[in-house]
Amino acid sequence: MSKAQILVIGRNEQILATVERLINNNPNWQATACLTDDLAISACEKQRFDLVLLGGGIDEASDIYLRETIGRLHPGIRIIQHFGGGSGLLATEINMGLSGS
């Protein structure tokens, strides 16, 4: 079974690194973390993701741009807001996102 590919986009480098580490601690998941819109779009042009998590600090304009652009590149991809709150909430968000809930 291949790992679920998860793109995580956020603006705080330390928080993003923590989220990436938590995701990669799960043997069924593989995270790619991006601090900027350009890096995130570039990653989506090169790789297929199963889920996109939008972290804190992303302003409304970037949120709209990312959702529209990534949605065009990968129609039907799940893009969800990550609200923080520790590894338990993160796991719940990812499991729900991957299952389509």
N, C-alpha and C positions, 0 to 999 in steps of 0.2 A: 504494500500500500504506500503510495507516495504521500509526502507531507503536504498539508494545505499551505498554500502560499498566501501570506498576509502582508499587505502594504500598510505601513503605519506612517501617518503624516502628522507632524506636530511642530511647534515653534520653539519649545524649550529643550535644549540639547540634552540636559541631564535627565529630564523626565522621559524623553524619547528613548534614550539609551536604556533606561530602566524597563520601559515597556517592551522594547526589543528583546532584552535579556529574559524577561518573564515569558514572553511568547516562545523564544527559542529553548527554554527549559522544558517545554512540552515536546515529547518525541514525535508527535503527529503534526507539528506546526513549524513553519519556517518564516521568520519575519524579515522584511526589508524596510528600513527606516529612512525617512526623508524629511529634511528640515524645510525645504522650499517647494513651491509649486512646480518650478522647472525640473527639479530633481525627481519629483513624483511622476510627472508626465513622462519624462525620459525613461524612468523605470517601467512604466506601463507600455511604452512603445517597444521595449526590449523583452518584456516578460509578461506572461499571463498570471494574474492573481485571482485567488478564489474569494478574497474579501479585502475591503479597504476600511481602515479605521482612521477617522479624523479626530485628532487629539485637540487639546486646549490651545488657545492662542490663535486659532485660524479665524481671520475676520470674515465677515459675511461675503464680501466680494470674492475672496479666495475660495470659500466654501462652494459658492455657486459655480465658479470657474472649474474647480476640481471635479465636482459632481458631473457637470456637463461634458467636460473634456474626457474624463476617464470613462464616462458612460458611452460616449461615442466610440472610443477605442475598444471597449469591451462591453458591448450591450448586455444588459441583464446582470452585470456584476453588482454584488451587494456592497453598498457604501453606508457605513453606520458611524454614528458619533460615539467616541469613547469618552466616558465621563470620569474616568479615574476611579479612585477609591480602593485600590489594591488589587492583588492578583485574583481574588475570588470573583470580584465584579468583572475584571478583564476576561477571565475564563468564561463567565456566563455570557458576556457580550459576544465573544468569539463563537462559542457554541451555538448561540441563537442565530448569529449571522451566517454561519456555515450551514445551519439546518434550514435556513429560510424563514425562521420564525419572526 
